[in-house]
Amino acid sequence: MGFRNLCAAAILLAMTAPASADPVADRAMGMANAWAHIKYMTPADTQPDAMARLKGQADAAVAAAPGRAEPLIWDGIITSTLAGLKGGMGGLSLAKEAKALLERAEKIDAASLDGSAHTSLGALYYQVPGWPIGFGSKDKAKAELLAGLKANPRGIDANYFWGDFLYNQGQYAEAAKALKTALAAPARPGRELADAGRRGEIQKLLGVVNAKLRS
């Protein structure tokens, strides 16, 4: 199925709850760090199985705290990542599941994790095919991504996905600006692996964008 960079859908956003102060937030942080390890440290051929196992843990976290947005957000991120890894109709089914999880999170607390449900949904909307195959929508993607930026204007992920969206729309100057903002985002304590991996993706895309601007 051609989800480009859907593991992003896989959004890595800062979680600032003190250790052990909130077991639900701590569990979500554990899922975030496991996601980053699989995404950036695990060999590509073993990533699908590893991500599928992590999804099982995320599903259990949602079941244990159904009224909290954080587990839903990370279940959505992990599920969308798995969709990108699998591709095909199986990937599309997982993408639809991820969308539903993130929509549930928005209804509970759209501001949770700096608005990451908005950013994650935005990434899905512009990377999933549109009708009649999937639910992709440029207009919905833009609305969700802008909502994510409003919630976290300096965030590395909010700006990265906004830049990637603009690149896909051929708006290269605007994309470069967003990507440079993403590179300048504040470091996230405890999320060093996630930050390093994301910055590598940003630098790679910024190189492509700059080449477009020079051509």
C-alpha positions in Angstrom: 0.0 0.0 0.0 2.5 2.9 -0.1 2.2 4.6 3.2 5.2 6.9 3.1 6.8 7.4 6.5 3.6 6.3 8.2 5.5 5.5 11.2 4.5 8.4 12.0 2.2 8.5 12.0 4.2 7.5 14.9 4.4 10.6 16.6 7.0 11.1 19.5 5.8 13.9 21.8 7.2 14.8 25.2 5.6 13.4 28.3 6.4 15.3 31.5 4.8 13.4 34.3 7.2 12.8 37.2 8.4 9.2 37.5 5.9 7.0 39.5 3.6 10.0 40.1 1.1 8.6 37.6 1.2 4.9 36.7 -0.8 5.4 33.5 1.6 8.1 32.3 4.6 6.0 33.3 3.2 3.1 31.3 2.6 5.4 28.3 6.2 6.6 28.6 7.4 3.0 28.5 5.5 2.4 25.3 7.0 5.6 23.8 10.5 4.5 24.6 9.8 0.9 23.3 8.5 2.4 20.1 11.6 4.5 19.6 13.8 1.5 20.2 12.0 -0.6 17.6 11.8 2.2 15.1 15.4 3.4 15.4 17.4 0.5 16.8 15.8 -2.8 15.6 16.7 -4.4 12.3 14.1 -3.7 9.6 13.3 -7.4 9.1 12.3 -7.9 12.7 10.4 -4.6 13.2 7.0 -5.9 12.2 7.0 -8.7 14.8 8.4 -6.4 17.5 5.9 -3.7 16.8 3.0 -6.2 16.8 4.1 -7.4 20.2 4.2 -3.8 21.4 0.7 -3.2 20.0 -0.5 -6.1 22.2 0.9 -4.2 25.2 -0.7 -1.0 24.1 -4.1 -2.6 23.7 -3.7 -3.9 27.3 -2.8 -0.5 28.5 -5.9 1.0 26.9 -8.1 -1.7 28.5 -6.6 -1.0 31.9 -7.3 2.8 31.7 -10.1 3.3 29.2 -10.8 6.9 30.4 -7.3 8.2 29.8 -6.1 9.7 26.5 -2.4 8.8 26.8 -2.6 5.0 26.3 -5.1 5.6 23.4 -2.6 8.0 21.7 0.3 5.6 22.0 -1.9 2.7 20.9 -2.8 4.8 17.9 0.8 5.7 17.1 2.0 2.1 17.5 -0.9 0.8 15.4 -0.3 3.3 12.6 3.4 2.4 12.6 2.5 -1.3 12.3 0.2 -0.3 9.4 3.1 1.3 7.6 5.3 -1.8 8.2 2.7 -4.2 6.9 1.3 -2.3 4.0 -1.4 -3.6 1.7 -5.0 -4.1 2.8 -3.8 -5.4 6.2 -2.0 -2.1 6.6 -5.1 -0.2 5.6 -7.2 -2.0 8.2 -4.6 -1.2 10.9 -4.6 2.5 9.7 -8.4 2.6 10.2 -8.0 1.1 13.7 -5.3 3.7 14.5 -7.7 6.5 13.3 -10.4 5.2 15.7 -8.0 5.1 18.6 -6.8 8.6 18.1 -10.3 9.9 17.6 -11.3 8.4 21.0 -8.3 10.1 22.5 -9.3 13.5 21.1 -12.8 13.1 22.6 -11.3 12.4 26.1 -8.6 15.1 26.0 -7.5 16.7 22.8 -4.8 18.6 24.6 -3.1 15.4 26.1 0.6 15.0 25.2 0.7 18.4 23.7 -2.0 17.7 21.2 -0.3 14.7 19.8 -3.6 13.0 18.8 -4.2 15.9 16.3 -0.7 15.5 14.8 -1.0 11.8 14.6 -4.4 12.0 12.9 -3.1 14.6 10.5 -0.2 12.3 9.5 -2.7 9.5 8.8 -4.9 11.7 6.7 -2.2 12.8 4.3 -0.4 9.4 4.1 -3.3 7.1 3.7 -4.9 6.8 0.2 -8.1 8.7 -0.3 -11.5 7.4 -1.4 -12.4 4.9 -2.6 -9.5 3.0 -1.2 -9.0 4.7 2.1 -9.9 7.7 4.3 -7.1 10.0 3.3 -8.0 13.7 3.0 -5.7 16.7 2.4 -8.2 19.1 4.0 -8.6 17.0 7.2 -4.8 16.5 7.3 -4.2 20.2 7.2 -6.8 20.9 9.9 -5.4 18.3 12.3 -1.8 19.2 11.7 -2.5 22.9 12.4 -4.4 22.0 15.6 -1.3 20.0 16.6 0.9 23.0 15.9 -1.3 25.3 17.9 -1.0 23.0 20.9 2.8 22.6 20.5 4.2 25.3 18.2 7.8 24.5 18.9 7.4 20.7 19.0 9.7 18.5 17.0 7.0 16.2 15.7 4.3 18.8 15.1 6.7 20.8 12.9 8.2 17.7 11.2 4.9 16.4 10.1 3.7 19.8 9.0 6.8 20.2 7.0 6.4 16.8 5.4 2.8 17.6 4.5 3.9 20.9 2.9 6.6 19.1 1.0 4.0 16.7 -0.3 1.9 19.6 -1.5 4.9 21.1 -3.3 5.2 24.1 -0.9 8.9 23.7 -0.6 9.8 27.1 1.0 7.2 26.7 3.7 8.3 23.1 4.2 11.9 24.2 4.8 10.8 26.7 7.4 8.8 24.1 9.3 11.6 21.6 9.2 14.1 24.1 10.5 11.8 24.9 13.3 11.6 21.2 14.1 15.4 20.9 14.2 15.5 23.8 16.7 12.9 22.1 19.0 13.9 21.8 22.7 15.4 18.5 23.7 13.1 16.2 25.6 14.7 14.7 28.8 14.6 11.0 28.7 13.7 10.9 25.0 17.2 11.1 23.6 16.8 8.2 21.2 13.5 9.5 19.9 14.9 13.0 19.4 18.0 11.7 17.6 16.0 9.5 15.3 13.5 12.2 14.5 16.3 14.7 13.8 17.9 12.3 11.4 14.6 12.1 9.5 14.2 15.8 9.5 17.7 16.4 8.1 17.2 13.9 5.4 13.9 15.5 4.3 15.3 19.0 4.6 18.1 17.9 2.2 15.4 16.8 -0.3 13.5 20.0 0.1 16.6 22.2 -0.3 17.4 20.3 -3.5 13.9 21.1 -4.8 14.4 24.8 -4.0 17.7 24.9 -5.9 16.3 23.2 -9.0 
